[in-house]
Amino acid sequence: MQKQQLLGALILLALTAGTILAAQPAAARQREAAQTEKAYAELLAATPVAELEGEGTSPNGRFEVRTVGESQHYVSGVVTPEKLQVVNTATGQVLWEDMGYVSQSALWSPDGKFLALSYGGRTWSYVRLFETDTWTSWDFTLPDGSPIPEYTFLPEDWGHWERNRAVPEETYHLLLTVGRGGDGEEVHTYRCSLRMEEGLLTGSVLEQTRSLLSESYDFDHDGVAETTELVTVWEPEGDRAAWYEVQVTRADGTLLWLETAADYHAGINSLYALKLDGRDYLLQYCPYMGQGYCTYQYRVFSLGGDGEPVVYQENGVEFDINFGSPIHKSFDVKSIAAFLHQVHGYLDSAQVLVDTTWGELLPEDTDYSDLPALERALEDYQRE
């Protein structure tokens, strides 16, 4: 009996010792967890909450983008907000809501019709666009339909709304810059065109590039030179241009004038810079041909204060080259020659800005300054 009691006492002692030994690491872990939790709470308390950047309120004051509260998430040196919202300023109604992010920035179109909202995390960026009558949204993708690549970020000045003069049915399009240019990161600019289809917002994206043509032309004759640039808008595949835009911008950055040109038939156009009597002018030359009917026109003009063309000289001629056909109407050699002689007199001293025309009737080496020879060349062309 004594042996059994002694054995029981030893077993109890061993169990008690084991419990004590096991409890010591658990207590240590609890103390370590409490210290970690306290340190994290102190870190959150000392860390700023990521704020909304850009334009919080719409131009008409009807809507506000805001962050609400703060989460318990520390990311990349900030605490993320609890919520990101768009609200009606008059009623406080929440029109759209999501979680808060490491970064969030709002950009309103000047007419208040559209909102571009960019947000992102430690390794990614995203852009969503809203139409403010329906509050339907459309998510930006690259022209090939893929999202913004991971570890590709938006610059501080990531976008701006531009008045769309090239497509009258659109009010504004968003020019969105992706990439900051550091550490070999490429910078691309995309044109986002928006439209409503069956009550839903949708859009299309094309990349555009911009090249400086001159900073010395003064087309509005106000004594201050404008900046003249060629914008190329690319097809989704990126291997050919969809169209071109010649843009003339004032010294204060406002767009003074824009004209388009394209390689497709209806878009052919050519624009030149021309100096006459010490002043800068634009020369537009459009030699159009369709089904053998030709309409050749040119105009030399400056720009008024609002960007409207102020014509210095213009001329045109119409003819057709359906020789030997019942539908042939006119090929007046003298009038055609006089027109070509006149316009090429300007072209010879002009600087090309953009040219998508398909060439002319006569060979490239034609001497347009010799009017009699030009008439003979046109007569030969008619006989061929």
C-alpha positions as CSV (number, residue, x, y, z in Angstrom):
1,M,0.0,0.0,0.0
2,Q,2.8,2.4,0.9
3,K,4.5,1.5,-2.4
4,Q,1.4,2.3,-4.3
5,Q,1.0,5.6,-2.5
6,L,4.6,6.5,-3.2
7,L,4.2,5.7,-6.9
8,G,1.1,7.8,-7.1
9,A,2.9,10.7,-5.4
10,L,5.8,10.5,-7.8
11,I,3.4,10.4,-10.8
12,L,1.6,13.4,-9.5
13,L,4.8,15.3,-8.9
14,A,6.0,14.5,-12.5
15,L,2.7,15.7,-14.0
16,T,2.8,18.9,-11.9
17,A,6.4,19.5,-13.0
18,G,5.5,18.9,-16.6
19,T,2.6,21.3,-16.4
20,I,4.8,24.0,-14.9
21,L,7.5,23.5,-17.6
22,A,4.8,23.5,-20.4
23,A,3.2,26.6,-18.9
24,Q,6.4,28.6,-19.0
25,P,6.8,28.8,-22.9
26,A,3.1,29.5,-23.3
27,A,3.3,32.4,-20.9
28,A,6.3,33.6,-22.7
29,R,4.5,33.4,-26.0
30,Q,1.6,35.3,-24.5
31,R,3.9,38.0,-23.2
32,E,5.6,38.2,-26.6
33,A,2.2,38.4,-28.4
34,A,1.0,41.1,-26.1
35,Q,4.2,43.1,-26.7
36,T,3.9,42.7,-30.4
37,E,0.3,43.8,-30.3
38,K,1.2,46.8,-28.2
39,A,4.0,47.7,-30.6
40,Y,1.7,47.4,-33.6
41,A,-1.0,49.6,-31.9
42,E,1.7,52.2,-31.2
43,L,2.8,52.0,-34.8
44,L,-0.7,52.5,-36.1
45,A,-1.2,55.4,-33.7
46,A,1.9,57.1,-35.0
47,T,1.3,56.5,-38.7
48,P,-0.7,58.8,-40.9
49,V,-3.9,57.6,-42.6
50,A,-3.6,57.6,-46.4
51,E,-5.5,60.6,-47.6
52,L,-7.5,61.3,-50.8
53,E,-5.5,63.3,-53.3
54,G,-6.7,65.3,-56.3
55,E,-10.1,66.9,-56.5
56,G,-12.4,65.9,-53.7
57,T,-15.5,67.8,-54.9
58,S,-17.0,67.9,-58.3
59,P,-17.0,71.2,-60.3
60,N,-20.7,71.8,-59.7
61,G,-20.4,70.9,-56.0
62,R,-23.0,68.1,-56.2
63,F,-20.7,65.2,-55.4
64,E,-17.7,64.5,-53.0
65,V,-15.1,61.8,-52.9
66,R,-14.0,61.1,-49.4
67,T,-12.2,58.6,-47.1
68,V,-13.9,57.5,-43.9
69,G,-12.2,56.3,-40.7
70,E,-9.1,54.2,-40.5
71,S,-8.4,50.5,-40.7
72,Q,-6.0,48.4,-38.7
73,H,-3.8,47.8,-41.8
74,Y,-0.3,49.3,-42.1
75,V,1.0,49.2,-45.6
76,S,3.9,51.0,-47.2
77,G,4.2,53.6,-44.5
78,V,0.5,54.5,-44.1
79,V,-2.6,53.2,-42.5
80,T,-5.3,52.6,-45.1
81,P,-8.7,54.3,-44.6
82,E,-11.6,52.1,-43.6
83,K,-13.7,53.2,-46.6
84,L,-13.5,55.1,-49.8
85,Q,-16.8,56.7,-50.8
86,V,-18.6,59.0,-53.3
87,V,-21.5,60.8,-51.7
88,N,-24.2,63.3,-52.7
89,T,-23.2,66.5,-50.9
90,A,-26.8,67.7,-50.5
91,T,-28.3,64.5,-49.0
92,G,-25.2,62.6,-47.8
93,Q,-26.4,59.5,-49.8
94,V,-23.5,57.1,-50.5
95,L,-23.4,56.6,-54.3
96,W,-20.4,54.3,-54.4
97,E,-18.3,52.7,-51.7
98,D,-15.2,50.5,-51.4
99,M,-12.5,49.8,-48.9
100,G,-9.7,52.3,-48.5
101,Y,-6.3,51.9,-50.2
102,V,-2.7,52.9,-49.9
103,S,-3.4,55.6,-52.4
104,Q,-6.5,57.2,-53.8
105,S,-6.9,60.1,-56.1
106,A,-10.0,61.8,-57.8
107,L,-10.1,63.7,-61.1
108,W,-13.4,65.3,-62.3
109,S,-14.2,66.3,-65.9
110,P,-14.7,70.0,-66.2
111,D,-18.4,69.6,-66.8
112,G,-18.8,67.3,-63.8
113,K,-20.2,64.5,-66.0
114,F,-17.4,62.0,-65.4
115,L,-15.2,61.1,-62.4
116,A,-11.9,59.3,-62.8
117,L,-10.8,57.5,-59.6
118,S,-7.4,56.0,-59.2
119,Y,-6.4,53.8,-56.3
120,G,-3.8,51.2,-55.5
121,G,-1.8,49.1,-53.1
122,R,1.8,48.3,-52.5
123,T,2.4,46.6,-55.9
124,W,-0.6,47.6,-58.1
125,S,-2.6,50.5,-59.6
126,Y,-6.2,50.7,-60.8
127,V,-8.4,53.3,-62.5
128,R,-12.2,53.3,-62.5
129,L,-14.3,55.9,-64.4
130,F,-17.9,56.9,-63.5
131,E,-20.7,58.6,-65.3
132,T,-22.4,60.8,-62.7
133,D,-26.0,60.7,-64.0
134,T,-26.3,56.9,-63.6
135,W,-23.3,56.2,-61.4
136,T,-22.4,53.3,-63.7
137,S,-18.6,52.7,-64.0
138,W,-16.1,51.4,-66.4
139,D,-12.7,49.9,-65.5
140,F,-9.6,51.1,-67.4
141,T,-7.6,48.5,-69.2
142,L,-4.7,48.8,-71.7
143,P,-5.6,48.7,-75.4
144,D,-5.1,45.0,-75.5
145,G,-7.6,44.5,-72.6
146,S,-5.0,43.7,-70.0
147,P,-4.8,45.5,-66.6
148,I,-2.1,47.8,-65.6
149,P,0.9,45.5,-65.0
150,E,2.0,44.8,-61.4
151,Y,4.7,47.1,-60.1
152,T,3.7,49.7,-62.7
153,F,2.5,52.9,-60.9
154,L,0.8,56.1,-61.8
155,P,2.7,59.4,-61.6
156,E,1.5,62.2,-59.3
157,D,-0.1,64.0,-62.3
158,W,-1.6,60.8,-63.7
159,G,-4.4,62.2,-65.8
160,H,-6.3,65.2,-67.2
161,W,-9.5,65.7,-69.0
162,E,-9.2,67.1,-72.5
163,R,-11.9,68.6,-74.6
164,N,-12.5,66.4,-77.6
165,R,-12.6,68.6,-80.7
166,A,-11.9,65.7,-83.1
167,V,-15.0,63.7,-82.2
168,P,-17.9,66.2,-81.7
169,E,-20.3,63.7,-80.1
170,E,-17.9,63.3,-77.2
171,T,-17.5,66.1,-74.6
172,Y,-14.2,65.1,-72.9
173,H,-11.8,62.2,-73.0
174,L,-9.3,61.3,-70.3
175,L,-5.6,61.3,-71.0
176,L,-4.1,58.8,-68.6
177,T,-0.4,58.4,-67.9
178,V,0.8,55.0,-66.8
179,G,4.4,54.7,-65.5
180,R,6.6,57.1,-63.6
181,G,9.7,56.7,-65.7
182,G,12.1,55.6,-62.9
183,D,14.3,52.5,-62.8
184,G,13.7,51.9,-66.5
185,E,9.9,52.0,-66.2
186,E,8.4,53.1,-69.4
187,V,5.8,55.9,-69.5
188,H,2.8,55.6,-71.7
189,T,-0.1,58.0,-72.3
190,Y,-3.6,56.5,-73.1
191,R,-6.7,58.3,-74.5
192,C,-9.8,57.0,-72.8
193,S,-13.0,57.8,-74.8
194,L,-16.3,57.2,-72.9
195,R,-19.8,56.6,-74.1
196,M,-23.1,55.3,-72.8
197,E,-24.6,52.1,-74.2
198,E,-28.0,50.9,-73.1
199,G,-27.7,52.8,-69.8
200,L,-24.2,51.6,-69.0
201,L,-20.8,53.4,-69.2
202,T,-18.3,51.9,-71.6
203,G,-15.2,53.1,-73.2
204,S,-12.2,52.5,-75.5
205,V,-8.5,53.0,-75.0
206,L,-5.8,54.0,-77.5
207,E,-2.2,54.9,-76.9
208,Q,-1.0,58.3,-78.0
209,T,2.4,59.8,-78.5
210,R,3.4,63.4,-78.7
211,S,6.2,65.1,-80.6
212,L,7.3,68.7,-80.6
213,L,7.2,70.4,-84.0
214,S,8.1,73.9,-83.0
215,E,8.1,76.4,-80.2
216,S,8.6,79.4,-82.4
217,Y,5.5,79.8,-84.6
218,D,3.2,82.7,-83.8
219,F,0.1,81.8,-85.8
220,D,-2.3,84.2,-83.9
221,H,0.1,87.1,-84.5
222,D,-0.1,88.3,-80.9
223,G,3.7,88.6,-80.6
224,V,4.0,85.5,-78.4
225,A,5.0,82.2,-79.9
226,E,2.8,79.1,-79.5
227,T,3.8,75.5,-79.1
228,T,3.0,73.3,-82.1
229,E,2.9,69.5,-81.6
230,L,2.0,66.4,-83.5
231,V,-0.1,63.9,-81.6
232,T,-0.2,60.4,-83.0
233,V,-3.1,58.2,-81.8
234,W,-2.3,54.5,-82.4
235,E,-4.4,51.5,-83.4
236,P,-4.9,49.0,-80.6
237,E,-2.2,46.8,-82.0
238,G,0.2,49.7,-81.8
239,D,1.7,49.1,-85.2
240,R,0.0,51.9,-87.2
241,A,-1.5,55.3,-86.6
242,A,-5.3,55.6,-86.3
243,W,-5.0,59.3,-86.9
244,Y,-2.9,62.4,-86.2
245,E,-3.6,65.7,-84.6
246,V,-1.7,69.0,-85.1
247,Q,-2.2,70.9,-81.9
248,V,-1.3,74.6,-81.4
249,T,-1.1,75.6,-77.7
250,R,-0.7,79.0,-76.2
251,A,2.1,79.9,-73.8
252,D,-0.3,79.5,-70.9
253,G,-1.0,75.8,-71.9
254,T,-4.5,76.3,-73.3
255,L,-5.3,74.7,-76.7
256,L,-5.7,77.3,-79.4
257,W,-6.3,75.1,-82.4
258,L,-6.5,71.5,-83.5
259,E,-6.7,69.8,-86.9
260,T,-6.8,66.0,-87.7
261,A,-5.3,64.0,-90.5
262,A,-5.5,60.2,-91.2
263,D,-4.2,57.7,-93.7
264,Y,-7.7,56.4,-94.6
265,H,-9.4,58.0,-97.6
266,A,-11.8,60.4,-95.9
267,G,-9.1,61.6,-93.5
268,I,-6.4,62.7,-96.0
269,N,-5.0,66.1,-95.1
270,S,-1.8,68.0,-95.1
271,L,-0.7,71.0,-93.0
272,Y,2.3,73.2,-93.3
273,A,3.8,76.2,-91.5
274,L,4.4,79.2,-93.8
275,K,6.0,82.6,-93.4
276,L,4.6,85.5,-95.5
277,D,5.8,89.1,-95.1
278,G,7.5,88.1,-91.8
279,R,4.4,86.5,-90.3
280,D,3.5,82.9,-89.6
281,Y,0.6,81.2,-91.3
282,L,-0.8,77.8,-91.6
283,L,-1.3,76.2,-95.1
284,Q,-3.8,73.4,-95.5
285,Y,-3.8,71.4,-98.7
286,C,-6.3,68.7,-99.4
287,P,-6.1,67.1,-102.9
288,Y,-9.0,64.7,-102.6
289,M,-9.9,62.0,-105.2
290,G,-12.7,59.5,-105.2
291,Q,-14.1,57.4,-108.1
292,G,-12.0,59.5,-110.5
293,Y,-13.5,62.8,-109.3
294,C,-11.1,65.2,-107.9
295,T,-11.6,68.2,-105.5
296,Y,-8.3,70.0,-104.8
297,Q,-8.4,72.8,-102.2
298,Y,-6.0,74.9,-100.2
299,R,-6.2,77.8,-97.8
300,V,-3.6,80.0,-96.1
301,F,-4.7,81.3,-92.8
302,S,-3.7,82.6,-89.4
303,L,-5.5,82.1,-86.1
304,G,-7.9,84.5,-84.3
305,G,-8.0,85.0,-80.6
306,D,-10.4,82.1,-80.1
307,G,-8.5,79.8,-82.5
308,E,-10.8,80.4,-85.5
309,P,-9.1,80.5,-88.9
310,V,-8.6,83.9,-90.4
311,V,-8.2,83.2,-94.1
312,Y,-5.4,85.0,-96.0
313,Q,-5.9,83.3,-99.3
314,E,-7.8,80.2,-100.5
315,N,-8.6,78.5,-103.8
316,G,-9.9,75.2,-105.2
317,V,-10.4,73.3,-108.5
318,E,-12.6,70.4,-109.4
319,F,-12.2,68.0,-112.3
320,D,-12.3,64.3,-113.1
321,I,-10.0,61.8,-114.8
322,N,-12.6,59.4,-116.2
323,F,-11.3,60.0,-119.7
324,G,-13.2,58.1,-122.4
325,S,-16.1,57.4,-120.1
326,P,-19.7,58.6,-120.5
327,I,-19.4,60.0,-117.0
328,H,-16.4,62.2,-117.8
329,K,-17.3,65.9,-117.3
330,S,-14.3,68.2,-117.0
331,F,-10.6,68.4,-117.2
332,D,-9.7,72.1,-117.7
333,V,-6.0,72.1,-118.2
334,K,-5.5,75.9,-117.7
335,S,-7.5,76.1,-114.4
336,I,-5.8,73.0,-113.0
337,A,-2.4,74.2,-113.9
338,A,-3.1,77.6,-112.4
339,F,-4.2,76.1,-109.2
340,L,-1.2,73.7,-108.9
341,H,1.2,76.5,-109.8
342,Q,-0.3,78.7,-107.1
343,V,-0.4,76.1,-104.3
344,H,3.1,74.7,-105.0
345,G,4.4,78.2,-104.9
346,Y,3.4,78.2,-101.2
347,L,4.5,74.6,-100.6
348,D,8.0,75.2,-101.9
349,S,8.8,77.5,-99.0
350,A,6.6,75.8,-96.3
351,Q,7.5,73.4,-93.5
352,V,5.4,70.2,-93.3
353,L,3.6,69.6,-90.0
354,V,1.7,66.5,-91.2
355,D,0.9,65.0,-94.6
356,T,-1.3,62.0,-95.3
357,T,-2.1,62.8,-98.9
358,W,-1.6,60.2,-101.6
359,G,0.4,62.2,-104.0
360,E,-0.8,64.1,-107.1
361,L,-1.5,63.5,-110.7
362,L,2.0,64.4,-112.0
363,P,5.4,62.8,-111.2
364,E,7.3,64.0,-108.1
365,D,9.9,65.7,-110.2
366,T,7.4,68.0,-111.9
367,D,8.4,71.7,-112.0
368,Y,5.3,73.5,-110.8
369,S,7.0,76.9,-111.1
370,D,7.0,76.7,-114.9
371,L,3.3,77.3,-115.8
372,P,3.5,76.6,-119.6
373,A,5.5,73.3,-118.9
374,L,2.9,72.4,-116.3
375,E,0.1,72.9,-118.8
376,R,1.9,70.6,-121.3
377,A,2.4,68.0,-118.7
378,L,-1.3,68.0,-117.9
379,E,-2.2,67.7,-121.6
380,D,0.1,64.7,-121.9
381,Y,-1.5,63.2,-118.8
382,Q,-5.0,63.6,-120.4
383,R,-3.8,61.9,-123.6
384,E,-2.3,58.9,-121.8
